Amino acid sequence: MQDKFRKFKLLQDKEDSLVEGLGVTMLINLDHLVSIKPINVATSDGVVQAYWLRLSNGKKYKATEIPDELAGQLKGDIINYSKIGGQETDQSSDLH
């Protein structure tokens, strides 16, 4: 039963995203993980790669660390930001 649980490092609130190193470690059952989306999060040191998690119960989390097996599947899907008409828009390198 424990083999379905993996460790994720989650940001708890908006202030956590501005201070690197903050967050909480949580075990999540992979059977309840609905989606993982790569995102960029602003920190005091600049923008860092993070992940938007959605669970089957509707809860959503921002994670700064996910299991290596899941991160490996998303390795080529980096979000690039560009300015169009003075506004930032994201353009994913993975086009389906």
N, C-alpha and C positions, 0 to 999 in steps of 0.2 A: 504493500500500500504506500509506503514512503517513497517509492521510486517515481511517483507521479508529482511529487512536490519539488519545486525548484526555488532557489533564493533570488529575490529581486530587491534592489535598493530603491525605495520610493521617496519622492519629495512630499512632504506633508502639507505645506501651504506655500503661498506666493513668496514669502520671505526666504524660505529654504532655497528657492531657485536663484536668489541673489547672493547666497553665501555658500561657497563650495565646501563640500564635506558634510553638510547637514543632510539629514534624511533618516529613514528608518528601514531596517532590513525586515523583509516579510517573506514567509514561505507561501507560495501560491500553487494550488493544484492545477496542473496543466489541462485537466479535463474541463475546467471552468474558464479558461482563457479563450475569449472569442476573437480578439484581434490585437495586433501590435503594429503601431505606426511609428516610423522614425520621425522625430521632430528636433528642432533646435530650441534650446532654452538659454535665456540670458542669465549670466552670472556676473559677479564682480570682476572676474578675469576675462570676460568676453562671452561669446556664444559657445555652448557645448552641445554635443550630440546626446540626445535623450530619446525616450520612447513613450508613446501614449498607449496605455493598456486599457482594454475593455474586458470586463468579466461577464459571465452569463447572468449574473444578478443585476446587471446594469451599472455597477460601480465602475468608475474610471480613475486611473492613476497615472502620474508621470513617474517614470523610472529612469534613473541615471545609470543603473546597471541591471542587465538581464543575463540569464544563463548563456554560456558560450554557444551551445547548440542552436539557440534561437537567434542570437546575434549573427552567427555565421550565415544563416539563411537570408538575412537582411543586409549583408555586407555591401552589396553593390547599389543599394537603394538610398543614396545620400541626397538630402534635400539641399538644393542650391537656391539662394535668394538673389533676386535681381530687382532693379528699380525700373518700373515702367510708369511714365508720366509722374514721377516724383513719389510713387507709392511702391512699397516693397511687395513683391509677389513671390510665391515659392514655385519652383519648377523642379519636379522630381526627375532624376536621371533615369529612372525606370519607367518607360512608357509602355503601357499594355494596349 
